[in-house]
Amino acid sequence: MVKLLDGKALAQRMQGHFASFLAQVVPQVGRFPGLAVVLVGSHPPSLAYVRNKESACQRVGIASFGRHLPADADQATVSQLIAALNADPAVDGILLQLPVPDHLDAIALLNQISPHKDVDGLHPQNLGALVRGEPGLRSCTPAGVMKLLESADIALRGTRAVVLGRSILVGKPLALLLLQADATVTVAHSRSPNLGILTREADLVVAAVGKPQLVRAEMIRPGAVVVDVGINRVALPDGSSRLVGDVDYDDVAAIASHITPVPGGVGPMTVTMLLHNTIWSYCQTCTLEFPDATL
């Protein structure tokens, strides 16, 4: 019988742990941790993500500093805002909500965020620390996947893992985290031939390609662990729509040992790791011991 990797339940436990920790230390420090989310434009999914992040901040006791700029804001305006947030001692974490409008240079803006406030883990300094295996801020979705696996006591040492997708947001950093856990890792992508052959040899398959229900049962070895990072909205015959992952859940759940649902799997953990990173930065600044939230 397949076991569910329930990201929603784990996220609730971790957020409760964070809230208890902050209730104890904030009176001593004299301020709350602060997270600034910079949103340029009114991209509907981005607006929804920002609302979710602000609600999560409120639940655990993080001050949320939303900075919403119009879609026609130029590079200098966004850059000046990031510079001001870098200098603001009340802000421990800065998140530039992606995607930004096409006329903006997202990479330049991400690189401008102070490395110790880079709660998305995308600054070259933090990515370099990841490559070297040094402490630092980690990209939220890959870190959330690792927490999910850890919470289910899934041993990674010596296992064969296949990561479908090579983005800087998920695929590449997740492959590095799995390597640090002593897994043997293969990264596959749109140019990789014979995906099914690769995935059928794996003990762990992580799908992060943005293609609805790409992964089916014939691509999975019986008893493998399957993590679905994808979230895709597909149209239904009656004109409505629903969210599906990159994995055909019903098909794969029949043979996998563990699987994440969509929604309710990796998504809640991404938001939780954003809170985790903000509190981690706060602890570094305030010389506090970071709470162990591995539950």
Buried (B, 14 or more C-beta within 10 A) or exposed (E): EBEBBBBBBBBBEBBBBBBEBBEEBBEEBEEBBBBBBBBBBEBEEBBEBBEBBBEBBEBBBBBBBBBBBEEEBEEEBBBEBBEEBBEBEEBBBBBBBBEBBEEBEBEEBBBBBBBBBBBBBBBEBBBEBBEEEEEBBBBBBBBBBBBBBBBBEBEBEEBBBBBBBBBEBBBBBBBBBBBEBEBBBBBBEEEBEEBEEBBBEBBBBBBBBBBBBBBEBEBBBEEBBBBBBBBBEEEEEEEEEEBBBBBBBEBBBEBBBBBBBBBBBBBBBBBBBBBBBBBBBBBBBBEBEEBEBEE
